[in-house]
């Protein structure tokens, strides 16, 4: 629903997998009430234009966050980033640079180098130019809560890579392991129920202090 004047909603910004149009998810799944949802299409997908690369998409993620956080109907202290597969990297990178309440990392990887090109066949070669997608290098410095959604038979990003990222995470973390493979995760109701429970826990918990979520070492 549209926000009344002066009312602010918590927001989930969603970065999907590679070669995916994400807007269909807005009407799918049991999402908790009173949350706004912003589905992001990468350059070249959906109605987005341009050439994708790690640098370009990371810049886009920052600009999208800044635009959303400046909206008068968004509660900027409760912005959560949901990253699925490739999108998990942009969720992590964004959490390392902006005040994010929490992240949800679905079928994530530790780094593209660790997974290897043979284990990630859906990534076009052009997207890998000048890109490392190294989430695990950032993870220890990020002190916000994270939900890791893993697939126990993941044939694209083996579950060990998600577990490695979770082990390196600098903040509180919980894990939801779903049976099955990498594809079609968003079509499963248990996926959305798990996300809803995590978001509900955030709403009931005390809000964190202002800051970037970075753990000072």
VMD Tcl script that draws the C-alpha trace (Angstrom):
set ca {
  {0.00 0.00 0.00}
  {1.02 3.60 -0.53}
  {2.45 5.28 2.54}
  {0.41 8.00 4.19}
  {2.04 11.40 4.52}
  {4.84 11.17 7.06}
  {4.73 7.36 7.22}
  {7.85 5.36 6.47}
  {8.11 1.69 5.58}
  {11.05 -0.67 6.00}
  {12.38 -1.76 2.62}
  {13.91 -4.88 1.05}
  {16.11 -4.25 -2.01}
  {16.43 -7.41 -4.11}
  {19.38 -8.25 -6.36}
  {18.66 -11.43 -8.30}
  {20.70 -14.02 -10.13}
  {22.41 -13.59 -13.47}
  {20.31 -13.33 -16.63}
  {17.16 -12.94 -14.55}
  {14.30 -10.47 -14.73}
  {13.27 -9.87 -11.12}
  {10.04 -7.89 -11.18}
  {7.89 -11.05 -11.25}
  {8.87 -11.68 -7.63}
  {6.95 -8.59 -6.49}
  {3.70 -10.54 -6.72}
  {5.01 -13.96 -5.74}
  {5.50 -15.58 -2.35}
  {4.18 -14.90 1.14}
  {5.87 -11.64 2.03}
  {5.36 -9.98 5.43}
  {3.14 -6.94 5.54}
  {4.37 -3.38 6.08}
  {7.55 -3.95 4.05}
  {8.32 -2.29 0.74}
  {10.05 -4.36 -1.97}
  {12.38 -2.96 -4.63}
  {13.31 -5.49 -7.32}
  {16.46 -4.60 -9.27}
  {17.15 -5.64 -12.86}
  {20.81 -5.57 -13.86}
  {21.98 -3.69 -16.90}
  {20.77 -5.38 -20.09}
  {17.94 -7.27 -18.31}
  {14.28 -6.32 -18.05}
  {13.99 -2.69 -19.15}
  {17.50 -1.82 -17.96}
  {20.08 -0.77 -20.51}
  {23.87 -0.69 -20.55}
  {26.73 -3.15 -20.30}
  {27.11 -5.21 -17.10}
  {30.38 -5.52 -15.19}
  {31.30 -5.79 -11.51}
  {32.29 -2.11 -11.39}
  {29.19 -0.87 -13.21}
  {26.73 -3.02 -11.26}
  {28.36 -2.12 -7.92}
  {27.97 1.56 -8.80}
  {24.35 0.95 -9.75}
  {23.71 -0.78 -6.41}
  {25.02 2.24 -4.48}
  {22.93 4.66 -6.53}
  {19.80 2.54 -6.09}
  {20.35 2.39 -2.33}
  {20.93 6.15 -2.10}
  {17.80 6.86 -4.15}
  {15.68 4.55 -1.99}
  {17.09 5.79 1.32}
  {16.28 9.39 0.35}
  {12.61 8.64 -0.31}
  {10.23 10.16 2.25}
  {8.26 6.87 2.50}
  {11.30 4.67 3.30}
  {12.54 3.98 6.83}
  {16.23 4.26 6.05}
  {17.17 2.64 9.38}
  {15.44 -0.55 8.24}
  {16.72 -1.25 4.75}
  {17.49 -4.92 4.15}
  {19.37 -6.22 1.10}
  {18.41 -9.57 -0.40}
  {20.95 -11.04 -2.79}
  {20.33 -14.26 -4.67}
  {23.23 -16.14 -6.30}
  {25.27 -13.48 -8.17}
  {23.21 -10.87 -6.34}
  {24.64 -12.05 -3.02}
  {27.89 -10.32 -3.94}
  {26.17 -6.97 -4.51}
  {24.31 -7.38 -1.22}
  {27.60 -7.92 0.60}
  {29.39 -5.10 -1.20}
  {26.53 -2.70 -0.49}
  {26.46 -3.67 3.20}
  {30.16 -2.86 3.37}
  {29.56 0.70 2.15}
  {26.12 1.83 3.35}
  {24.03 1.68 6.58}
  {22.12 -1.57 6.04}
  {19.91 -3.17 8.71}
  {20.60 -6.75 7.60}
  {21.26 -8.90 4.56}
  {19.67 -12.05 3.21}
  {22.08 -14.10 1.11}
  {20.38 -16.82 -0.93}
  {22.55 -19.52 -2.55}
  {25.60 -17.26 -2.08}
  {29.23 -17.86 -2.99}
  {32.42 -16.91 -1.17}
  {34.23 -15.72 -4.29}
  {33.92 -16.40 -7.98}
  {37.48 -17.66 -8.06}
  {36.67 -20.23 -5.39}
  {33.63 -21.50 -7.24}
  {35.39 -21.58 -10.60}
  {34.00 -21.00 -14.05}
  {33.01 -24.61 -14.52}
  {30.82 -24.49 -11.43}
  {29.15 -21.24 -12.50}
  {28.22 -21.81 -16.15}
  {25.40 -19.24 -16.17}
  {27.83 -16.30 -15.98}
  {28.61 -14.89 -19.45}
  {32.29 -14.32 -20.09}
  {31.73 -10.58 -20.64}
  {30.47 -10.16 -17.09}
  {33.72 -11.54 -15.66}
  {35.95 -8.88 -17.22}
  {37.61 -6.83 -14.48}
  {35.54 -8.61 -11.86}
  {36.44 -10.84 -8.91}
  {33.15 -10.84 -6.99}
  {35.05 -11.56 -3.78}
  {32.42 -11.56 -1.01}
  {34.52 -13.40 1.55}
  {37.14 -10.64 1.54}
  {34.47 -8.20 2.78}
  {32.47 -10.48 5.08}
  {34.61 -10.36 8.27}
  {34.30 -6.55 8.48}
  {30.50 -6.48 8.25}
  {28.78 -6.59 11.64}
  {25.08 -6.68 10.75}
  {22.76 -9.71 10.95}
  {22.61 -12.07 7.99}
  {20.35 -14.89 6.91}
  {22.03 -17.49 4.72}
  {19.62 -19.49 2.56}
  {21.39 -22.54 1.19}
  {20.36 -25.38 -1.11}
  {21.67 -28.75 0.05}
  {21.99 -30.12 -3.50}
  {23.16 -26.91 -5.16}
  {24.63 -27.88 -8.53}
  {25.72 -24.35 -9.51}
  {27.18 -22.99 -6.25}
  {27.94 -26.00 -4.04}
  {26.72 -25.49 -0.49}
  {30.29 -25.48 0.86}
  {30.82 -22.03 -0.66}
  {27.82 -20.58 1.14}
  {28.95 -22.17 4.39}
  {32.42 -20.68 3.95}
  {30.93 -17.20 3.53}
  {28.72 -17.71 6.60}
  {31.72 -18.82 8.65}
  {33.57 -15.62 7.73}
  {30.62 -13.30 8.45}
  {31.38 -10.65 11.08}
  {27.88 -10.27 12.49}
  {25.09 -12.45 13.84}
  {23.98 -15.08 11.36}
  {21.36 -17.74 10.89}
  {21.04 -20.40 8.22}
  {18.06 -21.85 6.38}
  {18.91 -24.96 4.36}
  {16.40 -26.00 1.73}
  {16.35 -29.38 0.02}
  {17.04 -29.38 -3.70}
  {19.18 -27.54 -6.20}
  {20.12 -23.99 -7.14}
  {17.37 -23.23 -9.62}
  {13.78 -22.21 -8.84}
  {14.52 -21.38 -5.19}
  {12.31 -18.28 -5.33}
  {9.32 -20.38 -6.38}
  {9.29 -22.26 -3.08}
  {6.99 -21.07 -0.33}
  {9.42 -22.19 2.41}
  {11.94 -19.75 0.93}
  {9.57 -16.81 1.44}
  {8.40 -18.06 4.82}
  {11.98 -18.22 6.05}
  {12.64 -14.71 4.78}
  {9.43 -13.47 6.40}
  {10.41 -14.94 9.76}
  {13.83 -13.29 9.55}
  {12.32 -9.91 8.68}
  {9.78 -10.29 11.48}
  {12.61 -10.88 13.94}
  {14.32 -7.71 12.80}
  {11.18 -5.67 13.32}
  {10.72 -6.97 16.84}
  {14.35 -6.47 17.81}
  {15.78 -3.21 19.03}
  {17.01 -1.04 16.19}
  {20.73 -0.85 15.83}
  {22.59 2.46 16.36}
  {23.34 4.70 13.43}
  {26.37 3.61 11.45}
  {27.53 1.66 8.47}
  {27.43 -1.79 10.01}
  {31.19 -2.10 9.64}
  {32.98 -3.70 12.57}
  {35.90 -1.55 13.60}
  {38.99 -3.69 14.11}
}
mol new
graphics top color blue
foreach p $ca { graphics top sphere $p radius 0.5 }
foreach p [lrange $ca 0 end-1] q [lrange $ca 1 end] { graphics top cylinder $p $q radius 0.2 }
display resetview
